[in-house]
Structure formats: structure tokens, C-alpha cells
Amino acid sequence: MAKKEAEMFHKQAMSFLGQGEIQKAIEFFNKATDFDEEYFPAWNNKGIALLELKKYKEALECFNKVLSLNSLDKMVWYNKGYTLFMLEEYGESVTAFDNFLYSYSKDDDAFYKYALYLQANGLYHLKKYDKAVEILRSLLVKDENFREAQELLNQISKETGIR
């Protein structure tokens, strides 16, 4: 019964989220997890809603909760990596993206490409320029029009002389 209730509140929360009513969505995600604390879709989507509000630490708590319940969830690793990047926790962000990229098989879709870009950007902040350049070059082979990747590669080249 609790799982059905959680699913119902989660569905309502997703509807509110889709309408841009983020606070209302968070209320319903909370109701879902109140009924079933292990209902990880509600935790993940609450984290996404909190990202919209730039509440990164709270979002990170949600993504960590998902991982404690279901460590095989591929997209939560992406969400966690992104959140850590926004919190300027670059080392942990790079590791989270490693976990995402290792398990995510669609290497030509937007999530995969952006994860590579954010990982390279994290490595840049950690001053691991050679590895960042390697990732960016491979990314630009896949998508030569990836403007942010080209800009980061140019920035690294300007700062370090690495081409």
C-alpha cells in the first residue's frame, strides 16, 4: 500500500515539476518519500527539482540517498557529478562522472557528451590539463560543433601551451 501511495504522490509531483511549479513538486516528492522512504525515483526527482532552485547541497543529499538505495542507477551518477561540479567539488565530480561514463552505453547522446565535457572541466580546475585535453579532443571528434568543449580546449591551450 505504501508503495502505491508513494507512486501516486510521485506522479503528481512530476506533473507539478512539468508545469514549473517546483516548490509544489518538492512538497509532493516529500509526501511520496514519507509513505515509502525507499522510493528512489522520488528522491532522484526531488534532487532534480532542488537543482532547479540551485539548492545544490540539498540536491546532493537526495542523490546520495538514491545511491544508497540503488547504486546501479546510471543517471543519478550524472546528477551527482553535475551537482558536485556546481559545488566546485571537482575531484568528487570527476569520480562521479567516471561512474556514469563507465555504466552509460549511449556514447553519442547529449548526456554522455556533456558528462565528458564536465569531467574535462573538472580536470581543468584540478590542473590535470593533459587528461582534460585528451577528453576534449575525443569529444570534439564525436561532435566538432560542441562549442563549450572547443572553448575549454582553447582556454587550456592559452593558459598552458598544450595543444
C-alpha positions in Angstrom: 0.0 0.0 0.0 2.8 2.5 0.9 4.5 2.0 -2.5 1.2 2.7 -4.3 0.7 5.9 -2.3 4.3 6.9 -3.0 3.9 6.3 -6.7 0.7 8.4 -6.7 2.4 11.3 -5.0 5.4 10.9 -7.2 3.2 11.1 -10.3 1.6 14.3 -9.0 5.0 15.8 -8.2 6.2 15.1 -11.7 3.1 16.9 -13.1 3.9 19.9 -10.9 7.5 19.8 -12.0 6.5 19.7 -15.6 4.4 22.8 -15.1 7.3 24.6 -13.5 5.7 24.6 -10.0 8.9 23.4 -8.4 8.0 24.1 -4.7 4.7 22.3 -5.1 6.6 19.4 -6.8 9.0 19.2 -3.9 6.1 19.0 -1.4 4.7 16.0 -3.3 8.1 14.3 -3.6 8.3 14.7 0.2 4.9 13.1 0.6 6.0 10.2 -1.7 9.1 9.6 0.4 7.1 9.9 3.6 5.0 7.0 2.5 7.9 5.0 1.2 11.3 6.2 2.3 12.9 3.7 -0.2 11.1 5.0 -3.2 14.2 6.2 -5.0 12.5 7.8 -8.1 11.0 10.4 -5.8 14.4 11.1 -4.2 16.1 11.5 -7.6 13.4 13.8 -9.0 13.3 15.8 -5.8 17.1 16.3 -6.3 16.5 17.5 -9.8 13.8 19.9 -8.6 16.3 21.2 -6.0 18.9 21.7 -8.8 16.4 24.0 -10.5 16.3 26.1 -7.3 20.2 26.0 -7.1 19.9 24.2 -3.7 22.9 22.1 -4.5 23.7 20.7 -1.1 20.1 19.5 -0.6 20.1 18.0 -4.1 23.3 16.2 -3.4 21.7 14.6 -0.3 18.9 13.3 -2.4 21.2 11.8 -5.0 23.3 10.2 -2.2 20.1 8.7 -0.8 19.3 7.3 -4.3 22.7 5.7 -4.5 22.3 4.2 -1.0 19.1 2.6 -2.2 20.1 1.7 -5.8 23.7 2.2 -6.7 23.1 0.8 -10.2 21.0 3.9 -11.2 23.1 5.3 -14.1 21.5 8.7 -14.3 21.9 9.5 -10.6 25.7 9.3 -11.1 25.3 12.0 -13.8 23.1 14.1 -11.4 25.6 13.7 -8.6 28.6 14.6 -10.8 26.8 17.7 -12.1 25.8 18.8 -8.5 29.3 18.3 -7.2 30.7 20.3 -10.2 28.3 23.1 -9.3 29.6 22.9 -5.7 33.1 23.2 -7.0 34.0 19.7 -5.6 35.9 18.9 -8.7 37.7 15.7 -7.6 34.5 14.1 -6.4 32.7 15.3 -9.5 35.2 13.7 -11.8 34.8 10.4 -9.9 31.0 10.6 -10.2 31.3 11.2 -13.9 33.7 8.2 -14.2 30.9 6.0 -12.6 28.3 7.4 -15.0 30.5 7.1 -18.1 31.6 3.6 -17.2 28.0 2.3 -17.0 26.2 4.5 -19.6 26.4 2.9 -23.0 24.9 5.6 -25.3 28.2 7.3 -26.1 26.7 9.6 -28.7 23.9 11.2 -26.8 23.8 14.5 -25.1 24.1 13.2 -21.5 27.3 11.3 -22.4 28.8 14.2 -24.3 28.0 16.7 -21.6 29.3 14.3 -18.9 32.6 14.1 -20.7 32.7 17.9 -21.0 32.0 18.4 -17.3 34.6 15.8 -16.4 37.2 17.6 -18.6 36.2 20.9 -17.0 36.6 19.4 -13.5 40.1 18.1 -14.5 40.9 21.5 -15.8 40.0 23.0 -12.4 42.2 20.3 -10.8 45.0 21.4 -13.1 45.1 17.9 -14.8 45.4 19.6 -18.1 46.8 16.6 -20.2 43.8 14.4 -19.3 41.3 17.2 -19.8 42.8 17.9 -23.3 42.6 14.2 -24.1 38.9 14.0 -23.2 38.1 17.3 -25.0 39.9 16.1 -28.2 38.0 12.8 -28.2 34.8 14.7 -27.6 35.4 17.1 -30.5 36.0 14.1 -32.8 32.4 12.9 -31.9 30.9 16.4 -32.2 33.1 19.1 -33.9 30.4 21.7 -33.2 30.5 21.3 -29.4 31.2 25.0 -28.7 31.8 24.8 -25.0 34.3 21.9 -25.4 36.2 23.9 -28.1 36.2 27.0 -25.8 37.6 25.0 -22.9 40.3 23.4 -25.1 41.2 26.9 -26.4 41.4 28.2 -22.8 43.7 25.3 -21.7 45.9 25.9 -24.7 46.1 29.6 -24.0 47.0 29.0 -20.3 49.4 26.1 -20.7 50.5 26.0 -24.3 49.2 22.4 -24.5 47.6 21.8 -27.9 
